[in-house]
Amino acid sequence: MHKQVKRFLRSFDTEHKVKAPKVRNIIALSAGQGNKKNNKNKHQRCEIKLVHSTNIRTQPKKTKMSVLLEFAMFPTDKGTSVSKDVSKIIAMIRDSEIPYKLTPMGTIIETEEMSEALEIVQKSYDLLKDNSERIYATLTFDIQKGKNNRLVSKVQSIENKIGKVEK
């Protein structure tokens, strides 16, 4: 049985890119004899189950990423008030269920991938393009790997230093 465990750990190491010494408390062994009825199979059977696998990744780790996008988009040929057109964009963002914050000068969204942020920009443009001859847009990105929830945490970091900042 000991050889079977070693063989399993070697194959596990190769397949999952985990070194056997780091594999701690993850296997439970239950051993039994082969076919006892006719005793033809003299090999021991060994069942290995993963019980606890916090130190093992069986799939490549997806790197967390935070894409903050502050943007404004509106038609320039609709007069001085464009809230009707901007409201369509905000409703689309709200319905997409991504974190966002509406400000007087634009909207800030947070996504996990750049493609998600760009998809919001494209959908925003698509909402305006059929009824506008000219569309103005500004986009500002802040992209950071290994982070999330920065829409809230960046403000909290400042508030931790100087106190509440919003009235």
N, C-alpha and C positions, 0 to 999 in steps of 0.2 A: 504494500500500500504506500509506503514511503516513496518509492520510485514513481508511482502514479502521481502523487502530490507534486514532486519535483518537476515531472513532465508537464503537469498542468500549469504550474507557475511559470515555467519557461515559455510555454505556448501562450499563456496569458500575457507575459512580458512582451513577447514578439508582436502579438496581435494588437494590444492596447497601449503599447509604448510606456509601460509601467515597470519599474525595476522591482523584482521580487522582495528585496528587503523593505520596501515601502509598503508592501502589502501586509497590513496588520489587522488581525482580528476580523478577517473577512471570510474565512472558510470554516465550514462545519463539515465534519466527515462522518459518514455513517458507513460502516463496512459490514459486509456479510459474506458468507460463502457463496460460491456459484450454485449451480443446480444441485441441491442436496438430494433430490429424489433418486437420480441415477449416478450422482457423483462423477459424471464424465468431465465436467468443467472444474478443474482444480484451481483455477485462478480466482483470487479474491476480487470481488466487485467493490468498487469505490465510487461513492456518489459525492460530488463536491458541489456545494451550493454557496452562492454569494449571499452572505448575511448582512454585511455592513460594508458599504463601498464609498464612503465619503472621500477617500483619498484616490479614488480611481475614476477616470473619465473614460467611458466607453465610446464617446464621440468626441471629435475635436471641439475644444472649448471655443464658444462663440465669444469673441471679445466684445464687451459692452462698449457702447459708444453713445455719446450725446451729441446730437446735431441741434444746436439752437439756431433758429432762423427768425430774424426780425425783418418783416417785410410790409410794404404798403403797395397796393395796386388799385388803380382807379382810372376811369375814363376821363379824358381832358376835354371832351366835347359835349358835356352834359350840363354846363353851367356851374354855379358856385356851390351847389349842394350835390354831393355824390353819395349820400348815405344810403339811398335806395340800392345802388349797385354794390356798395361795400357790404351792405347787410346780406346780400346773397353769398358773398365770399365767407363772411363770418358764420353764417348758418351751415355752409358746407364744412367748414373747419370743426364747428361744434358737433356736427353729425358724424364726423370721422372718428371721434372719441380719442383724439390725440391731445395731450396737454397743451393748452394755449393760454395766452393772456392778451386781452384787447387793451390797447393804450390809445390815447387821443391821436397819436401820430402814426400808428401802425399796429401790427399784431405780431406777437412772439409765439412761436410754436417750438416744441421739442419732439424730435423723433430719434429712433435708434439707428437709422441708416440715412445716408445722404439721398438715396433714391426716394425714400418716403417724403422727405422735405421737398424735393423737386417735383414730386407728384402733386403735392398740395399747390405749388406754384402753377403747374400746368393746369390743374383743375380750376384754379382761380382765373387764369387767363381765359380758359374755355367758357367760363360763365359770362365774361364781358365781351368777348371778341365779336359776336354776331350783332351786337347793338352799339358798337363803338367804332369810330374811325381812327381814334388814337387812344392808346393806353399807356399810362405812366406807371412805372414800378421801381421800387428800390428794394434791394436785398442785402442783408448783412448776415454772415454766417459766423458761428463760433463752434468749432468741432473739436471734441476732446474724447480720446479713447479712455476706456476704463472708468467712465463716469456715467451717471444717470441722475434724473430728477434735478437737474441744474436750474431749471426754471424757478424752482423754489429755493434750492440750497444756496445759490449765489446771493440772493437777497438776504437769506438767513445769516450768511457769513458776515455781511455788513451790519445787520441788526445786532449780532452778537458783539460787535465791536463798539457800536455807537448808540444802540437802542433802536426802538421802532422808527421806521423811516416813512411809512405811509400813514396818511391822516384819514 
